[in-house]
Amino acid sequence: MPDQIVAQKPFRADHIGSLMRPPELLEARREQAAGRIDSAQLREIENAAIRDVIKLQEDAGLEVITDGEFRRGTYSDSFTIGGVSGIRVEMTEDEGFKPSQTHGHRTARRIPKVVDKIQWRGPQNAEDLKFTRSLTDKTCKVTLPGPAYVHYRAGREHIRRDVYPNLDNFWADFVTAYHKEMRSLADAGCTYLQLDETSLVKLGDERVRLLLKERGDDWQDLLKTYVDVVNAVIAGAPPQMRVGVHVCRSQDPSWQADVGYDPIAQALFHNMKADLYLLEYNNERCGTFAPLSMVPKGKTIVLGLLTSSTPEIEDKASVKRRIEEATKFIPLDQLALSPHCGFATGALARTGMTLEAERAKLELCTEIAREIWG
């Protein structure tokens, strides 16, 4: 398989996966939710939008392609919510986030609750991948939410004790579901899987540590547990599949993770068995490049230097200077470039971005990568 070989070397220009949905797709989702079109009609509109977004990525010069996550409402729908049974999402309050003087915007509105045994639902993402691969000869990346998401957001309180009296069994069932999903994706031709791990970097934030302490969790214990679980997931990857870990701190600047990678660097780069990390480095809240000095040889860091949440186009020379600054701590050959996060982690997450700015940023990313790495 040609892209099996390509997937094992770093893409010097990458992106996190989600792209902005066109207005006609957003309208189709509203129509389907209102019962005015059925799922088959929605899928045809999704197919047309995916054809266009693949062309956008190819025209931008990218060698790694996604379907823009156009079939999802939010990044977690693809697996944590839609791909397994036993998890139910509940809204905790009308206003969404509960303000606090000490903890920031602290209460997540969407809480995944484990109400039954976790079981894999079957290969929905594999079918979607087959469609994407039929439209391009580039490497197609699939993104899945990381395994720590449910426990971090829910806590022990929302994992039913009569279902899982021992959390080891919860983790074992969850990892098994990931392994089944990964095998189905590999059978469909997936050679590049990205885990969107939204919990790890938050553990370095003092506000998060206070929250966790209140519910009876120690952040250091959770860091070890979460890294162990990610390792268990990666261990089930078929030989032709490379697994990258996107460490996400949230698009919302008022949410947690106003801290660099320093507190988690040892666990992230040494204890975790991934060989590819996609890190956000687009503003001061991401910290310095100093933790990259802890990255072992043979591992690749994709620097998320371009901001995906605002339309202003970065200055090429400034981005290059940032990459040069990173090389004080890690060799250039271990680096690559991307936007800092997805352009639309949820279907309606536009945050002032425009389709024109999205295209320009992807083009800038590939242009810089060619000029630096060839």
N, C-alpha and C positions, 0 to 999 in steps of 0.2 A: 504494500500500500504506500504510494508516494508520500502522503502527508504524515505517515508514521515516522519517517526519518526527520522531516522538518520539525515536528513537534518536540523533538528531543534537544534541539538547540534553542538558545534564547531568541525571542523576537525582540529586536532592538526598539521597535515601535509597537506598543501594545495598547489595549484599552480595557476598561474594567467590565464592560459587557452591555450594560443598559444604554439605550439611545432614545432620543426624544420621539415619542409617538406622534405621527402626523394627525392633524385635526380630524380627518375622516375616520381614522381608527378609534379615536376617543369618542367620536359621535356614535360609531357602531357599537361600542361597549355600552354606551348609555341606552341605545335602542334595544340591545339584547337584554339588558337588565330590566327594561320596562316591558319586555315580552313582545316587542314589535318585530324583532327578527330572531331566528333560531340560531343554535350553536353552529350549524353547518354554514349558514350565511355569514356569521361572524368570522368563521375560519377562512372563508374565501377572501374576505376583506383583509384579515391578518396576512394571508399568503401574498396578496398584492403589495401590502406595506413592507413585508419582509424582502420581497424581490427588490424593491426600491432601496431599502436600507443596506442590503448587500452591495448593490451597485455603488452607493455612497461610499462605503468602506473601501471597496476596490479602487474607485476613482481617487480616493485619498491616499492610495499607495500602501494600505495595510496588507500584511501577509497573514494576519490572524483575524478571523471574521466571527461575529455572533449574529443571532437573529434579532438583536436589539432588546431581547427579553419582551418582545411585542405580544407574546401570548400570556403574559402575566399581569396581574394587577399591581403586585409589588414583588420585590426580589425574593421574599420567602415563600411565595405561592408555589414555586416550582417543585419543592420537595418537603420542607419542614411542615407545611400546611397541606399542600395538595398531593404530595407524593407518598405520605404514610397515613395510616389510620391510627386512631387513638389520641389525636391531638385536636383540641377545639380552641378556636380563638374567641376570646370574650373581650368586650369593651368595658373597662373598669369605671369610666366616668365620662360625662358628656363633654367636658372641656378639653380633654385630651391629656394635658400635663398639669400637675399640681405644683405651684411655685413654692419655693423654700429658700430661706435666707442662707442656709448652710449647705444644702445639697443641690442647688441649681434646679432646673426643671426636672423633677425627680420621678414622677409616676408615669410609667408608660401606659398609654391608653389601650393598646392592643396587647393582651396577655395570652400567650399560648398555654393552655391547660391540658395536662395529660390526664385523660379520663378513662383510658382503656389501654390494653396492651398495644405497643407500637408494632405495626406490621407494614411491609412494603405493599403499595397499591398496584404496582405493575409499571410497565415501561412507557409512560406517557412522554417523557422527555426524549426518549430514544426515537419515537416517531417524529417528533418535531425536528430532531437533529437530521434525520434522513431527508426531510424536505429541504433543510438548509444546505446540506451537502450536495443535493441535486442541482443547486443553483450556482456553485462556485467550485473551483479547483484549489482554493486556498484552504488552509487549516481552519477548521471550525471549532471554536471554543464553546464549551458548555459551562454555565455558572450554576452553582448550587449554594444555598445558605450553609454556613458551617454548623457543625454539630453542637457547639456550645450555646447557640442562640436560645433554645428552649429553656434550658436550665437557668441561664443567666436572667432571662426575662421573667420566668415563672417562679423560680426559687422552689425549695422543697414544699412550700405551702400549697403549690398548685400542681404537684405531681402526686396523685392520689395514693395514699399509703395502703389502701386495700388492694390496689392494682400492683404497686411496686413498693412493698415494705422494705426492700433492699435496693438502694439506688444502683448498685452494681448491675442488677438485672435490667434496670431501665437503660443504662448505657450499653449493655450488651445487645439488647434488642434494637436500639437505635443504630449502632454500628453495623449490625447485620443488615438492616434495611439499606444503609448506605452502600454496603458491599454489593447487594443485589442490584441496586440502581446503577452502580459503576459497571458491573458486568453487562447489564443491558445496554448501556451507553457504548461500551467497548465493542459489543456485537454490532452496533449501528455505525461504527467507524470513528468513535471519539478517541482522539489521541491527546487532547488537552482539556483538562478539567480544572476549573477554578472554584475554590471554596471561599465564600465571602464570610470571613470570620469577624463579626462585629463586636465581640465581647472582650477580646484579649487586651487591646490597648486601653480600654476603659478601666481595667484593673489597676492601672498606674495612677489614676486620679483620686485625690483624697476624698472628694465628694462620694465617689463610688464606694470607696472603702468604708465610709460611714454608713452608707445604705446597707452594704453587705453585712457589716457588723450588727446592725439593728435586727436583721433577719436571721442572724446566727451563723453567718458564713465568714470565713477568713479569706481574704483576697489571695494570699499566697497558696493556700490549699486549693483554691479554685484554679489558680494559674497552672498548678501541676496537673490537676484533674483534666482541665480543658486541653492542655498540650498532649497528655496521654491519650485522650479520646481522638484528637486530630490524628495523632500517630496511628492509632488503631484503624481509623478510616483509610489513611494513606496506605497502610500495610495491605489492604484489600484491593489496591489498584492493579488491574491487569498489566502485564509487562509493557505493552505498547502505549500505556496511558501515563502522561506526565501530569502531576497534580501541583498546581500553584495555590498559594494562600494569599488572599487579599485581606490585609489587616485594615479594617474600616473604622473610623471614629465618628461617623454620622455627618451628613451634610449640614445639619442644624448646628450653628455655632454656639447656641445656648445650651446644647445638650452636653453630656460628659465627655471626657477625654481631652481636656486642655492640658495635655502633658505629652512629652516626647516618648520615644520607645525605650528610654534608658531603664525604667524599672522592670521591663519584661525582656530585655535584649538577650540575656543569657538563656532563658527558657525558650525564647522564640527562635534564635539562630542556632543554638547548640543542641538543646533538648528536643526540639521539634525536628522531625525527619524530612520535612519538605526541602526541596532544592531550589525552589522558586518562590519569591515573596514579592507581592505588589503592595508598596507602601505609599501612604499619603504624605506628601512633602510640599504642599502648595502654599502654606502660610506659617506664621510664627507658632500657632498652637500645636504644630506637629513636632516642634523641638528642633534640635540640631542634627547634623549628620554623624556626630561622634559615635553613636551606638553601632554604626556600620563597621567600625573597626573590629567588632566582635564576630562579623560574618566569616565563617570558615571558607577556605578555598573550595571551589566547585559549586558554590551556591550563587544564584543570580538574584539581584535586587532590581526591581522595576521601580524607578523613581516617579511618583505621581506629582509632577511639577506643574502641570497645566491645570488651571482651575476649571472644573466642569459645571460650576453652579452660577457663574456670572459670564456675561457675553464679551467682556473686554478681552481682546486677543493679546497674548503675551508677546513681549519683545524677544526675538530670537536670540540676540546676543545675551540678554539677561538669563535665559534658560540655559544657554551654554555655560555661562559663568557658574550657575548653580551646579551643573554637572561636574565642572572642574573643581568646585569646592568639595563635592562629595568624594572626589578621587584622592583627597588628603587622607581619607580613612579607609578606602576600599579601591582595588584596582579597577580601571575603566572597563576592562574586559568582563567584569562581573556585574556591569550595570546595563540598564535599558531605560526607556522613557515611556510615560503614559500620562493621560489626564489623571487627576488625583482620585476620582471616584467615577461611578456611572453618571451619565448625563440625566438619567431619570430612573432612580431606584424604585419609584412608584410611577404608575401610569400618568398621574397628574402632577408629578414633581418637576415643574418647569423652571421655577426659581429665577425668572427673568432671562433665561437662556433663549436663544433663537436657533432655528435649524441652520441658518447661515453661519452663526458663530460656531456651532458644533462641527460643521464641515470644515471650517477654517482651522479650528484647533486640531482636528485629526490630521489635516494636511500638514500643519506646522510640526506636529509630532513626528510624522514620517520624514519630513524634510530634514529636521535636525538630526534624526537618527542616521539617515544616509550620510550626512556631512560629517558626523563624528565617527561612526562605525563602518561606513562604506556599504 
